[in-house]
Amino acid sequence: MKRRTRKIRATVLTYLGLIVGLIFAGFPILWMISCSFKPNLEIFAIPPTIIPKTFTLDAYVTIFETPAKLRYFINSYLVAGVVTALTVLISIITAYSFSRFRYPGKNLFNILIISTQTVPPITLVIPYFGMVVTLGMFNTYWALIVTYLVFTLPYAVLLMTGYFNTLPRELDEAVRVDGGTSWTALWRVIVPISLPGIVATAVYSFLLAWNEFLFALTLTKSNELRTVPVGIQLLMGQHAFEWSEMMAMSVLGSLPLLALYLFAQRYFLVGMTAGSVKA
């Protein structure tokens, strides 16, 4: 009976902890959604209300009727999409070479890739700004794309290398026995069965490129090239903040990420944990 009582108590405490964590993590999201349907004045009403007293879609209508604000979403989709595609392509090729071949400098390359993760991105803002201006890429899409690739590729290569290491080398040997090359083995055999790892890499790259704010603000100056995070910050005026529009744009900016994760979650969890335990 004592053991059963302790088990019930542990279960109750576990669920209570989960409920508290859920409230702590979910309340800001609920508040963001609620404020996006309120007028600015009601957002600061005392006592605050979760359900809007004056339900309005004005913030969403304003966003969809303003081409400049819609442009922020187009820019984010474009930059994040290109960064994701290039990250996946380059990381697949690089990780396959790390996983399947031996060559001079391989360990050094691995160390260099890992070491890049130890540098705080904020310390690179000024050097990157100078380099981008020198190369004539300032205020262009490529300034953001190339910069984001520097941050996505190291982790993506490590993730894909770990995943490829879990796949038996006999697959490559079977292709070579049939007269194929390593290139054939990669694209015809390894890539199709590596979908979980590829999806995890793609989701990670898209999330990083979509959410990044500091470099998007520093490396662009025209509104035609601003992304969603910067667009939200621009709604903070000198004398007034458009809180309802900021919340509405935050909701709209979160929807693609939510849809992407819900669609890819069954692959994402497998891909993120692959390679963590040696088979």
Steps between C-alpha positions, in 0.01 A plus 500: 500500500783741582666427167172556317444826690848623408440409139169687490658800671789503251256479210289786636808718556624421150173604341483813714850593386404442137187714540701784658757476221226501238342811650837673529589423136155539349371816670721743300375340179139525616554864600657579162201354316255678727669839459502465122117518508483799739518876442818658636321660795351172621839329505599710803160492670495424874404231583637324191277261307587192301181507294477837318209720603517672161585234243655653188693384196633847422862402568487208255313707240763774524781250448338334198410836346851643538736377225810602700399273788419209272844549349655406834343155474608455139858590594500258793364217286754570227804525725403209726410281202829558318703457819320174578550358150870590488560377855341162430688455170843600632462315830400176325809502277736607779359259757522209255868569444562516877304181559630281218850614400841543658726780381768731640362784712165334568535524879620859471192590295277344764672697775465824304129437444440429868706804605276735302216415739696648791502855359205720609331638187475851646881528499500451122261782412765768438742270307215370285373851434843610378541189286154532345557867415843422351353226279221732383224280642363746754122538485453191283340162550837331459638684801244326719516165320879467518506616863229258608678214323801562723280432803290213365763291324722394793214352702337357189822323400541354849138386505514335158838340572358341813203373304708359214721322753197297610451364147692179413788536257380181330247718315780689326689179430193341342469795261866477402467125441221579254728741315383823665711778644502664841299784346236249389496339844448836665208625289335170411531313831624708794294817448161324456539310829640805683176699486471545881848651523444719196167626634656579839777694324250687284277593794795622705633711211160649420433591864836671539469699177137595566553618859836678463483870583842652569668440164177568309492844663872570454554379143193661339377859496201513263152384595484300177754257649389489863383170649215429742698541829630838384156596370353438846766722656424778250145520637650657813458868422663797668186603685274193483522125455257315276458218749205329332678498163820375663309214657313425177824492303653277768208259466528496121877457527457203734249313284752377237727369773213325675378344176853393408558334836162325507560366150854382568496409869504122450814536286647781708521307829657195331749714309606701806571190709668295226870453558475581872543130582750283320336196343 
